[in-house]
Amino acid sequence: MAPLQFSLELSETFLLLFALLTGIAFGMFLEKAGFGNARKLVQQFYNTDMAMFKVLFSAIVTAMLGIYWLSYFGVLDITQIYINATFIWPQVIGGIVFGLALCSRDSVRVPPV
Amino acid sequence: MNKRKTYPYWNPYIVGVGIGLLIILSFVVTGRGLGAVGAFNGIIASLVHAIAPDYALSKGAYSTYLSGVEHPLKDWVVIEIAGVCIGGLFSGIVSGRFKFEVIKGPGISNVTRLIFAFSGGLLMAFAAKFTRGCTSGLALSGGSVLSPGAWLFRISVFIGGYSVAGIMKKALN
């Protein structure tokens, strides 16, 4: 029963190697989506390129469905997985600041990519 | 490099499903999703510890990442982010997109652009400390396991971004 880290008592070396490999795959996916380019990212906020929205939500929906069905069939024990804690006001205000900072970081006039 | 073919970006839905499968795999193996900004907690804590060890150990914001661990950099999220850099670089090179460039509008100098990029980055890191996570660790991984805070954060990021996008576009180009 997953998470395998607990049921198989995976070694630290294995977990670090796993982290490296998932990181490499994650980095490649992000670059392939065009998120290595501020011009591409910022267009989300100009509504001229919805790639960020599409990637984020298709990833979330995929992961949600996968986690739900794995849990339903008893493969993954969701009581053992990490669920981010909620702090309402810090996350609301921090989120707004994060969003406008993201815009400051990436703001460029955009010819179509 | 200029003569090499540049491959187009992948379909965003395909990338999204790929990242989603990666998150599922990560939860199945480790019980956690993916992260990003957490890597800097370990890096900053180890830097502060190198300069002022007593101060670092007396402040909870740093000591959390120092006590009870072999080394603050020997942490899954630090290694994962090293992997993200390698993966992104590799993908950029094989897709013919690798180059040095300051991406900016025509009416702004390189220096101004870099100052705004840097200060935006600073502010993002600052905000991510309040929210206990960024777009990867909180919005993406936390959103997948239906953490209410993750969804509040995601909505707030879009509110923040959209509210200043128009002004920024005029002011910074």
HADDOCK unambig.tbl for C-alpha pairs under 7 A between the chains (distance, minus, plus):
assign (segid A and resid 2 and name CA) (segid B and resid 28 and name CA) 5.23 0.50 0.50
assign (segid A and resid 2 and name CA) (segid B and resid 29 and name CA) 6.64 0.50 0.50
assign (segid A and resid 3 and name CA) (segid B and resid 27 and name CA) 6.47 0.50 0.50
assign (segid A and resid 3 and name CA) (segid B and resid 28 and name CA) 4.65 0.50 0.50
assign (segid A and resid 3 and name CA) (segid B and resid 29 and name CA) 5.12 0.50 0.50
assign (segid A and resid 3 and name CA) (segid B and resid 30 and name CA) 5.59 0.50 0.50
assign (segid A and resid 3 and name CA) (segid B and resid 31 and name CA) 4.97 0.50 0.50
assign (segid A and resid 4 and name CA) (segid B and resid 28 and name CA) 6.26 0.50 0.50
assign (segid A and resid 4 and name CA) (segid B and resid 29 and name CA) 4.72 0.50 0.50
assign (segid A and resid 4 and name CA) (segid B and resid 30 and name CA) 6.33 0.50 0.50
assign (segid A and resid 5 and name CA) (segid B and resid 29 and name CA) 5.71 0.50 0.50
assign (segid A and resid 5 and name CA) (segid B and resid 30 and name CA) 5.02 0.50 0.50
assign (segid A and resid 16 and name CA) (segid B and resid 76 and name CA) 5.44 0.50 0.50
assign (segid A and resid 16 and name CA) (segid B and resid 79 and name CA) 6.60 0.50 0.50
assign (segid A and resid 19 and name CA) (segid B and resid 76 and name CA) 5.57 0.50 0.50
assign (segid A and resid 19 and name CA) (segid B and resid 79 and name CA) 6.09 0.50 0.50
assign (segid A and resid 19 and name CA) (segid B and resid 80 and name CA) 4.69 0.50 0.50
assign (segid A and resid 20 and name CA) (segid B and resid 79 and name CA) 5.41 0.50 0.50
assign (segid A and resid 20 and name CA) (segid B and resid 80 and name CA) 4.70 0.50 0.50
assign (segid A and resid 20 and name CA) (segid B and resid 83 and name CA) 4.78 0.50 0.50
assign (segid A and resid 21 and name CA) (segid B and resid 83 and name CA) 6.48 0.50 0.50
assign (segid A and resid 22 and name CA) (segid B and resid 80 and name CA) 6.70 0.50 0.50
assign (segid A and resid 23 and name CA) (segid B and resid 80 and name CA) 4.29 0.50 0.50
assign (segid A and resid 23 and name CA) (segid B and resid 81 and name CA) 5.88 0.50 0.50
assign (segid A and resid 23 and name CA) (segid B and resid 83 and name CA) 4.17 0.50 0.50
assign (segid A and resid 23 and name CA) (segid B and resid 84 and name CA) 4.44 0.50 0.50
assign (segid A and resid 24 and name CA) (segid B and resid 83 and name CA) 4.22 0.50 0.50
assign (segid A and resid 24 and name CA) (segid B and resid 84 and name CA) 4.72 0.50 0.50
assign (segid A and resid 24 and name CA) (segid B and resid 86 and name CA) 5.98 0.50 0.50
assign (segid A and resid 24 and name CA) (segid B and resid 87 and name CA) 4.02 0.50 0.50
assign (segid A and resid 25 and name CA) (segid B and resid 87 and name CA) 6.14 0.50 0.50
assign (segid A and resid 26 and name CA) (segid B and resid 19 and name CA) 6.65 0.50 0.50
assign (segid A and resid 26 and name CA) (segid B and resid 84 and name CA) 5.93 0.50 0.50
assign (segid A and resid 27 and name CA) (segid B and resid 84 and name CA) 3.89 0.50 0.50
assign (segid A and resid 27 and name CA) (segid B and resid 85 and name CA) 6.25 0.50 0.50
assign (segid A and resid 27 and name CA) (segid B and resid 87 and name CA) 4.51 0.50 0.50
assign (segid A and resid 27 and name CA) (segid B and resid 88 and name CA) 4.40 0.50 0.50
assign (segid A and resid 28 and name CA) (segid B and resid 87 and name CA) 4.63 0.50 0.50
assign (segid A and resid 28 and name CA) (segid B and resid 88 and name CA) 4.77 0.50 0.50
assign (segid A and resid 28 and name CA) (segid B and resid 91 and name CA) 5.25 0.50 0.50
assign (segid A and resid 29 and name CA) (segid B and resid 15 and name CA) 5.91 0.50 0.50
assign (segid A and resid 29 and name CA) (segid B and resid 19 and name CA) 6.93 0.50 0.50
assign (segid A and resid 31 and name CA) (segid B and resid 88 and name CA) 5.34 0.50 0.50
assign (segid A and resid 31 and name CA) (segid B and resid 91 and name CA) 6.28 0.50 0.50
assign (segid A and resid 31 and name CA) (segid B and resid 92 and name CA) 6.54 0.50 0.50
assign (segid A and resid 32 and name CA) (segid B and resid 9 and name CA) 5.37 0.50 0.50
assign (segid A and resid 32 and name CA) (segid B and resid 10 and name CA) 5.61 0.50 0.50
assign (segid A and resid 32 and name CA) (segid B and resid 91 and name CA) 6.79 0.50 0.50
assign (segid A and resid 33 and name CA) (segid B and resid 9 and name CA) 5.55 0.50 0.50
assign (segid A and resid 33 and name CA) (segid B and resid 10 and name CA) 5.51 0.50 0.50
assign (segid A and resid 33 and name CA) (segid B and resid 12 and name CA) 5.85 0.50 0.50
assign (segid A and resid 33 and name CA) (segid B and resid 15 and name CA) 6.30 0.50 0.50
assign (segid A and resid 34 and name CA) (segid B and resid 9 and name CA) 5.95 0.50 0.50
assign (segid A and resid 45 and name CA) (segid B and resid 161 and name CA) 6.21 0.50 0.50
assign (segid A and resid 45 and name CA) (segid B and resid 162 and name CA) 5.36 0.50 0.50
assign (segid A and resid 45 and name CA) (segid B and resid 165 and name CA) 5.88 0.50 0.50
assign (segid A and resid 46 and name CA) (segid B and resid 165 and name CA) 6.62 0.50 0.50
assign (segid A and resid 51 and name CA) (segid B and resid 12 and name CA) 5.65 0.50 0.50
assign (segid A and resid 54 and name CA) (segid B and resid 12 and name CA) 5.89 0.50 0.50
assign (segid A and resid 54 and name CA) (segid B and resid 13 and name CA) 6.00 0.50 0.50
assign (segid A and resid 55 and name CA) (segid B and resid 12 and name CA) 5.09 0.50 0.50
assign (segid A and resid 55 and name CA) (segid B and resid 13 and name CA) 5.69 0.50 0.50
assign (segid A and resid 55 and name CA) (segid B and resid 15 and name CA) 6.22 0.50 0.50
assign (segid A and resid 55 and name CA) (segid B and resid 16 and name CA) 4.13 0.50 0.50
assign (segid A and resid 56 and name CA) (segid B and resid 16 and name CA) 6.18 0.50 0.50
assign (segid A and resid 56 and name CA) (segid B and resid 140 and name CA) 6.77 0.50 0.50
assign (segid A and resid 58 and name CA) (segid B and resid 13 and name CA) 5.92 0.50 0.50
assign (segid A and resid 58 and name CA) (segid B and resid 16 and name CA) 4.74 0.50 0.50
assign (segid A and resid 58 and name CA) (segid B and resid 17 and name CA) 5.73 0.50 0.50
assign (segid A and resid 59 and name CA) (segid B and resid 16 and name CA) 4.15 0.50 0.50
assign (segid A and resid 59 and name CA) (segid B and resid 17 and name CA) 5.07 0.50 0.50
assign (segid A and resid 59 and name CA) (segid B and resid 19 and name CA) 5.45 0.50 0.50
assign (segid A and resid 59 and name CA) (segid B and resid 20 and name CA) 3.98 0.50 0.50
assign (segid A and resid 60 and name CA) (segid B and resid 20 and name CA) 6.05 0.50 0.50
assign (segid A and resid 60 and name CA) (segid B and resid 140 and name CA) 6.14 0.50 0.50
assign (segid A and resid 60 and name CA) (segid B and resid 143 and name CA) 6.51 0.50 0.50
assign (segid A and resid 60 and name CA) (segid B and resid 144 and name CA) 4.99 0.50 0.50
assign (segid A and resid 62 and name CA) (segid B and resid 17 and name CA) 5.78 0.50 0.50
assign (segid A and resid 62 and name CA) (segid B and resid 20 and name CA) 4.94 0.50 0.50
assign (segid A and resid 62 and name CA) (segid B and resid 21 and name CA) 6.72 0.50 0.50
assign (segid A and resid 63 and name CA) (segid B and resid 20 and name CA) 4.48 0.50 0.50
assign (segid A and resid 63 and name CA) (segid B and resid 21 and name CA) 6.16 0.50 0.50
assign (segid A and resid 63 and name CA) (segid B and resid 23 and name CA) 6.08 0.50 0.50
assign (segid A and resid 63 and name CA) (segid B and resid 24 and name CA) 5.46 0.50 0.50
assign (segid A and resid 63 and name CA) (segid B and resid 144 and name CA) 5.70 0.50 0.50
assign (segid A and resid 64 and name CA) (segid B and resid 144 and name CA) 4.82 0.50 0.50
assign (segid A and resid 64 and name CA) (segid B and resid 145 and name CA) 6.39 0.50 0.50
assign (segid A and resid 66 and name CA) (segid B and resid 24 and name CA) 6.24 0.50 0.50
assign (segid A and resid 67 and name CA) (segid B and resid 24 and name CA) 6.28 0.50 0.50
assign (segid A and resid 76 and name CA) (segid B and resid 28 and name CA) 6.41 0.50 0.50
assign (segid A and resid 80 and name CA) (segid B and resid 31 and name CA) 6.65 0.50 0.50
assign (segid A and resid 81 and name CA) (segid B and resid 27 and name CA) 6.86 0.50 0.50
assign (segid A and resid 81 and name CA) (segid B and resid 31 and name CA) 4.36 0.50 0.50
assign (segid A and resid 81 and name CA) (segid B and resid 32 and name CA) 5.99 0.50 0.50
assign (segid A and resid 82 and name CA) (segid B and resid 31 and name CA) 6.08 0.50 0.50
assign (segid A and resid 82 and name CA) (segid B and resid 32 and name CA) 5.29 0.50 0.50
assign (segid A and resid 83 and name CA) (segid B and resid 142 and name CA) 6.11 0.50 0.50
assign (segid A and resid 83 and name CA) (segid B and resid 145 and name CA) 6.42 0.50 0.50
assign (segid A and resid 83 and name CA) (segid B and resid 147 and name CA) 6.27 0.50 0.50
assign (segid A and resid 84 and name CA) (segid B and resid 138 and name CA) 6.70 0.50 0.50
assign (segid A and resid 84 and name CA) (segid B and resid 142 and name CA) 5.49 0.50 0.50
assign (segid A and resid 84 and name CA) (segid B and resid 147 and name CA) 5.90 0.50 0.50
assign (segid A and resid 85 and name CA) (segid B and resid 147 and name CA) 6.98 0.50 0.50
assign (segid A and resid 85 and name CA) (segid B and resid 149 and name CA) 6.71 0.50 0.50
assign (segid A and resid 86 and name CA) (segid B and resid 147 and name CA) 6.92 0.50 0.50
assign (segid A and resid 86 and name CA) (segid B and resid 148 and name CA) 6.21 0.50 0.50
assign (segid A and resid 86 and name CA) (segid B and resid 149 and name CA) 4.19 0.50 0.50
assign (segid A and resid 87 and name CA) (segid B and resid 149 and name CA) 6.22 0.50 0.50
assign (segid A and resid 88 and name CA) (segid B and resid 149 and name CA) 6.25 0.50 0.50
assign (segid A and resid 90 and name CA) (segid B and resid 130 and name CA) 5.41 0.50 0.50
assign (segid A and resid 90 and name CA) (segid B and resid 131 and name CA) 5.58 0.50 0.50
assign (segid A and resid 91 and name CA) (segid B and resid 130 and name CA) 6.61 0.50 0.50
assign (segid A and resid 91 and name CA) (segid B and resid 131 and name CA) 4.40 0.50 0.50
assign (segid A and resid 91 and name CA) (segid B and resid 149 and name CA) 6.39 0.50 0.50
assign (segid A and resid 91 and name CA) (segid B and resid 152 and name CA) 6.62 0.50 0.50
assign (segid A and resid 91 and name CA) (segid B and resid 153 and name CA) 5.23 0.50 0.50
assign (segid A and resid 92 and name CA) (segid B and resid 152 and name CA) 5.91 0.50 0.50
assign (segid A and resid 92 and name CA) (segid B and resid 153 and name CA) 5.54 0.50 0.50
assign (segid A and resid 92 and name CA) (segid B and resid 156 and name CA) 5.52 0.50 0.50
assign (segid A and resid 94 and name CA) (segid B and resid 127 and name CA) 4.69 0.50 0.50
assign (segid A and resid 94 and name CA) (segid B and resid 128 and name CA) 6.70 0.50 0.50
assign (segid A and resid 94 and name CA) (segid B and resid 130 and name CA) 5.69 0.50 0.50
assign (segid A and resid 94 and name CA) (segid B and resid 131 and name CA) 5.57 0.50 0.50
assign (segid A and resid 95 and name CA) (segid B and resid 127 and name CA) 6.94 0.50 0.50
assign (segid A and resid 95 and name CA) (segid B and resid 131 and name CA) 6.92 0.50 0.50
assign (segid A and resid 95 and name CA) (segid B and resid 153 and name CA) 4.84 0.50 0.50
assign (segid A and resid 95 and name CA) (segid B and resid 154 and name CA) 6.88 0.50 0.50
assign (segid A and resid 95 and name CA) (segid B and resid 156 and name CA) 4.67 0.50 0.50
assign (segid A and resid 95 and name CA) (segid B and resid 157 and name CA) 4.60 0.50 0.50
assign (segid A and resid 96 and name CA) (segid B and resid 156 and name CA) 4.72 0.50 0.50
assign (segid A and resid 96 and name CA) (segid B and resid 157 and name CA) 4.92 0.50 0.50
assign (segid A and resid 96 and name CA) (segid B and resid 159 and name CA) 6.19 0.50 0.50
assign (segid A and resid 96 and name CA) (segid B and resid 160 and name CA) 4.08 0.50 0.50
assign (segid A and resid 97 and name CA) (segid B and resid 127 and name CA) 6.13 0.50 0.50
assign (segid A and resid 97 and name CA) (segid B and resid 160 and name CA) 6.19 0.50 0.50
assign (segid A and resid 98 and name CA) (segid B and resid 123 and name CA) 6.88 0.50 0.50
assign (segid A and resid 98 and name CA) (segid B and resid 124 and name CA) 4.80 0.50 0.50
assign (segid A and resid 98 and name CA) (segid B and resid 127 and name CA) 5.48 0.50 0.50
assign (segid A and resid 98 and name CA) (segid B and resid 157 and name CA) 5.96 0.50 0.50
assign (segid A and resid 99 and name CA) (segid B and resid 157 and name CA) 4.08 0.50 0.50
assign (segid A and resid 99 and name CA) (segid B and resid 158 and name CA) 6.06 0.50 0.50
assign (segid A and resid 99 and name CA) (segid B and resid 160 and name CA) 4.34 0.50 0.50
assign (segid A and resid 99 and name CA) (segid B and resid 161 and name CA) 4.25 0.50 0.50
assign (segid A and resid 100 and name CA) (segid B and resid 160 and name CA) 4.71 0.50 0.50
assign (segid A and resid 100 and name CA) (segid B and resid 161 and name CA) 4.57 0.50 0.50
assign (segid A and resid 100 and name CA) (segid B and resid 164 and name CA) 6.10 0.50 0.50
assign (segid A and resid 101 and name CA) (segid B and resid 120 and name CA) 4.44 0.50 0.50
assign (segid A and resid 101 and name CA) (segid B and resid 121 and name CA) 6.79 0.50 0.50
assign (segid A and resid 101 and name CA) (segid B and resid 123 and name CA) 5.74 0.50 0.50
assign (segid A and resid 101 and name CA) (segid B and resid 124 and name CA) 5.56 0.50 0.50
assign (segid A and resid 102 and name CA) (segid B and resid 120 and name CA) 6.08 0.50 0.50
assign (segid A and resid 102 and name CA) (segid B and resid 124 and name CA) 6.62 0.50 0.50
assign (segid A and resid 102 and name CA) (segid B and resid 161 and name CA) 6.83 0.50 0.50
assign (segid A and resid 103 and name CA) (segid B and resid 161 and name CA) 5.61 0.50 0.50
assign (segid A and resid 103 and name CA) (segid B and resid 165 and name CA) 6.20 0.50 0.50
assign (segid A and resid 104 and name CA) (segid B and resid 116 and name CA) 5.96 0.50 0.50
assign (segid A and resid 104 and name CA) (segid B and resid 117 and name CA) 6.38 0.50 0.50
assign (segid A and resid 104 and name CA) (segid B and resid 120 and name CA) 5.13 0.50 0.50
assign (segid A and resid 104 and name CA) (segid B and resid 168 and name CA) 6.67 0.50 0.50
assign (segid A and resid 105 and name CA) (segid B and resid 116 and name CA) 5.83 0.50 0.50
assign (segid A and resid 105 and name CA) (segid B and resid 117 and name CA) 3.86 0.50 0.50
assign (segid A and resid 105 and name CA) (segid B and resid 118 and name CA) 6.79 0.50 0.50
assign (segid A and resid 105 and name CA) (segid B and resid 120 and name CA) 4.46 0.50 0.50
assign (segid A and resid 105 and name CA) (segid B and resid 121 and name CA) 6.11 0.50 0.50
assign (segid A and resid 106 and name CA) (segid B and resid 117 and name CA) 6.58 0.50 0.50
assign (segid A and resid 107 and name CA) (segid B and resid 168 and name CA) 6.24 0.50 0.50
assign (segid A and resid 107 and name CA) (segid B and resid 169 and name CA) 6.05 0.50 0.50
assign (segid A and resid 107 and name CA) (segid B and resid 172 and name CA) 6.66 0.50 0.50
assign (segid A and resid 108 and name CA) (segid B and resid 104 and name CA) 5.02 0.50 0.50
assign (segid A and resid 108 and name CA) (segid B and resid 105 and name CA) 5.10 0.50 0.50
assign (segid A and resid 108 and name CA) (segid B and resid 169 and name CA) 6.47 0.50 0.50
assign (segid A and resid 108 and name CA) (segid B and resid 172 and name CA) 6.77 0.50 0.50
assign (segid A and resid 108 and name CA) (segid B and resid 173 and name CA) 6.09 0.50 0.50
assign (segid A and resid 109 and name CA) (segid B and resid 104 and name CA) 6.79 0.50 0.50
assign (segid A and resid 109 and name CA) (segid B and resid 105 and name CA) 4.73 0.50 0.50
assign (segid A and resid 109 and name CA) (segid B and resid 169 and name CA) 6.38 0.50 0.50
assign (segid A and resid 109 and name CA) (segid B and resid 173 and name CA) 5.80 0.50 0.50
